[in-house]
Amino acid sequence: MSKTLGTDTATGRQSQGTLGAGETAVSASPASLRAAARRRGRAKKRLEIAVLSGPAIIMFLTFVIFPVVLAAFYGFYRWKGYGAPTDWVGLDNYKLILTDPAFQEVLQHNFLILVLSLVVQGPLAIGLALLLNQKIRGRSVIRVLIFVPYVVSEVIVGIGWSLMLQTNGALNDLLEHIGLGSMQADWLSDPKLAIWTLMGIISWKYIGFAVILMLAGLQSIPDELFEAAQIDGASYWQIQRRITLPLLGPTIRIWAFLSIIGSLQLFDLVYIIWGPYVSATAGTSSMAIYMVAQGRNAGNFGYGSAIAVVMFLISLFVALVYQRFVLRRDLQGAVTGGAA
């Protein structure tokens, strides 16, 4: 009897111990399930990111990074564009670029266009944007007319202007008919005029983009600020100087950055209107034109690849410097706003 009781007691204790272990297992299972769910969620998120960004990353690596690396590789050879490059020249191509007076000249052209674009297009775009931001008759039509040149193909723009600016073209004919025949000139071939002709065409072509950006920036400024300034007795020009321009600063800086990069990569209009050889004598050649003339047209693709690498490094350096000293405040504000 006592043995049976002892056995039952031991069995009960054993059962209790087993039950306690089971309870512990059951209580731990929700945590493990939550951890497993979190792992599945992270895996699903990684899969979504890979599916959505994978094609873009592959395209970027294939058509941007790989060509840059390949151009850097070919830049160390004297290569005619077919077959495997075997004529190793090391840094000779890069030394020739940096010491070639022709490259130094086209580099000056690019930076002159850069400065003139900022000086001419910037104030003009701001003035037009301020005008078109007012309630005037035909405002929508004027906005469209200003923006139309930007959406027209560079080929059409180049051919049209090249025909109008010939010595016997429409512009000289118009000057003669209005009694200004003495102002007729060789707008495309005269080195003293060609660079200003190019600047005029560039301004006409891209001023619409700058105006649209400035208008978008002006629309983001609250009207209450202008009303409060008017109540305080501020004049129109004081309002523009103290309120509009400071608040329009981020838009101006972004436009300036895009204009700088575009000026360093200038190619289409110069190539279509002047070509690679006339542009060299007319003083309108650019780094991209120099690359085509000395690389592809001369059959020296290794040297052309080296020029492309130098152009890339110059543009990258200018972009990094501009971002470091000009765009830093805007980028910090964006990061802070996103974190908030």
RASULSUL-V383145 format. One record per residue. N is the residue number from 0. RES is the residue in one small letter. PHI is phi in whole degrees, 0 to 359 (* if undefined). Layout:
[[N & RES & PHI] [N & RES & PHI]]
//
This chain:
[[0 & m & *] [1 & s & 293] [2 & k & 296] [3 & t & 294] [4 & l & 297] [5 & g & 296] [6 & t & 296] [7 & d & 295] [8 & t & 297] [9 & a & 297] [10 & t & 296] [11 & g & 295] [12 & r & 298] [13 & q & 296] [14 & s & 294] [15 & q & 298] [16 & g & 297] [17 & t & 295] [18 & l & 296] [19 & g & 298] [20 & a & 296] [21 & g & 296] [22 & e & 298] [23 & t & 297] [24 & a & 296] [25 & v & 293] [26 & s & 292] [27 & a & 278] [28 & s & 292] [29 & p & 299] [30 & a & 296] [31 & s & 294] [32 & l & 294] [33 & r & 295] [34 & a & 297] [35 & a & 295] [36 & a & 295] [37 & r & 296] [38 & r & 296] [39 & r & 296] [40 & g & 295] [41 & r & 294] [42 & a & 295] [43 & k & 295] [44 & k & 296] [45 & r & 298] [46 & l & 296] [47 & e & 297] [48 & i & 298] [49 & a & 295] [50 & v & 292] [51 & l & 282] [52 & s & 264] [53 & g & 303] [54 & p & 301] [55 & a & 295] [56 & i & 295] [57 & i & 296] [58 & m & 297] [59 & f & 296] [60 & l & 295] [61 & t & 286] [62 & f & 255] [63 & v & 238] [64 & i & 291] [65 & f & 298] [66 & p & 299] [67 & v & 296] [68 & v & 296] [69 & l & 294] [70 & a & 296] [71 & a & 298] [72 & f & 293] [73 & y & 294] [74 & g & 295] [75 & f & 268] [76 & y & 234] [77 & r & 263] [78 & w & 230] [79 & k & 265] [80 & g & 100] [81 & y & 218] [82 & g & 77] [83 & a & 284] [84 & p & 290] [85 & t & 234] [86 & d & 273] [87 & w & 286] [88 & v & 238] [89 & g & 66] [90 & l & 267] [91 & d & 299] [92 & n & 300] [93 & y & 291] [94 & k & 296] [95 & l & 296] [96 & i & 299] [97 & l & 289] [98 & t & 256] [99 & d & 282] [100 & p & 300] [101 & a & 296] [102 & f & 292] [103 & q & 298] [104 & e & 291] [105 & v & 292] [106 & l & 297] [107 & q & 296] [108 & h & 298] [109 & n & 300] [110 & f & 288] [111 & l & 294] [112 & i & 299] [113 & l & 300] [114 & v & 294] [115 & l & 296] [116 & s & 298] [117 & l & 291] [118 & v & 287] [119 & v & 272] [120 & q & 290] [121 & g & 300] [122 & p & 300] [123 & l & 296] [124 & a & 294] [125 & i & 296] [126 & g & 298] [127 & l & 295] [128 & a & 295] [129 & l & 297] [130 & l & 293] [131 & l & 283] [132 & n & 277] [133 & q & 276] [134 & k & 274] [135 & i & 238] [136 & r & 289] [137 & g & 77] [138 & r & 298] [139 & s & 295] [140 & v & 294] [141 & i & 295] [142 & r & 300] [143 & v & 296] [144 & l & 296] [145 & i & 290] [146 & f & 276] [147 & v & 303] [148 & p & 303] [149 & y & 292] [150 & v & 272] [151 & v & 285] [152 & s & 300] [153 & e & 299] [154 & v & 296] [155 & i & 295] [156 & v & 298] [157 & g & 297] [158 & i & 295] [159 & g & 299] [160 & w & 291] [161 & s & 296] [162 & l & 287] [163 & m & 289] [164 & l & 261] [165 & q & 295] [166 & t & 299] [167 & n & 252] [168 & g & 273] [169 & a & 292] [170 & l & 294] [171 & n & 296] [172 & d & 293] [173 & l & 294] [174 & l & 298] [175 & e & 292] [176 & h & 289] [177 & i & 263] [178 & g & 85] [179 & l & 245] [180 & g & 298] [181 & s & 291] [182 & m & 269] [183 & q & 297] [184 & a & 206] [185 & d & 270] [186 & w & 293] [187 & l & 258] [188 & s & 255] [189 & d & 287] [190 & p & 300] [191 & k & 282] [192 & l & 248] [193 & a & 298] [194 & i & 294] [195 & w & 285] [196 & t & 298] [197 & l & 300] [198 & m & 296] [199 & g & 297] [200 & i & 295] [201 & i & 297] [202 & s & 297] [203 & w & 298] [204 & k & 285] [205 & y & 252] [206 & i & 294] [207 & g & 297] [208 & f & 297] [209 & a & 296] [210 & v & 295] [211 & i & 297] [212 & l & 298] [213 & m & 295] [214 & l & 297] [215 & a & 298] [216 & g & 294] [217 & l & 294] [218 & q & 294] [219 & s & 276] [220 & i & 275] [221 & p & 297] [222 & d & 293] [223 & e & 299] [224 & l & 295] [225 & f & 293] [226 & e & 295] [227 & a & 295] [228 & a & 294] [229 & q & 294] [230 & i & 296] [231 & d & 284] [232 & g & 94] [233 & a & 287] [234 & s & 282] [235 & y & 300] [236 & w & 289] [237 & q & 295] [238 & i & 296] [239 & q & 293] [240 & r & 284] [241 & r & 267] [242 & i & 243] [243 & t & 295] [244 & l & 297] [245 & p & 299] [246 & l & 285] [247 & l & 274] [248 & g & 307] [249 & p & 303] [250 & t & 295] [251 & i & 298] [252 & r & 293] [253 & i & 294] [254 & w & 299] [255 & a & 299] [256 & f & 297] [257 & l & 296] [258 & s & 294] [259 & i & 297] [260 & i & 297] [261 & g & 297] [262 & s & 293] [263 & l & 289] [264 & q & 254] [265 & l & 303] [266 & f & 210] [267 & d & 305] [268 & l & 296] [269 & v & 295] [270 & y & 293] [271 & i & 285] [272 & i & 278] [273 & w & 254] [274 & g & 82] [275 & p & 288] [276 & y & 258] [277 & v & 295] [278 & s & 297] [279 & a & 292] [280 & t & 277] [281 & a & 275] [282 & g & 82] [283 & t & 242] [284 & s & 292] [285 & s & 232] [286 & m & 298] [287 & a & 294] [288 & i & 295] [289 & y & 301] [290 & m & 297] [291 & v & 293] [292 & a & 294] [293 & q & 273] [294 & g & 260] [295 & r & 292] [296 & n & 293] [297 & a & 272] [298 & g & 72] [299 & n & 244] [300 & f & 288] [301 & g & 295] [302 & y & 293] [303 & g & 297] [304 & s & 295] [305 & a & 297] [306 & i & 297] [307 & a & 299] [308 & v & 295] [309 & v & 297] [310 & m & 301] [311 & f & 298] [312 & l & 293] [313 & i & 296] [314 & s & 296] [315 & l & 296] [316 & f & 297] [317 & v & 297] [318 & a & 296] [319 & l & 293] [320 & v & 296] [321 & y & 296] [322 & q & 295] [323 & r & 290] [324 & f & 253] [325 & v & 245] [326 & l & 273] [327 & r & 300] [328 & r & 296] [329 & d & 294] [330 & l & 292] [331 & q & 296] [332 & g & 295] [333 & a & 295] [334 & v & 294] [335 & t & 296] [336 & g & 296] [337 & g & 292] [338 & a & 290] [339 & a & 291]]
//
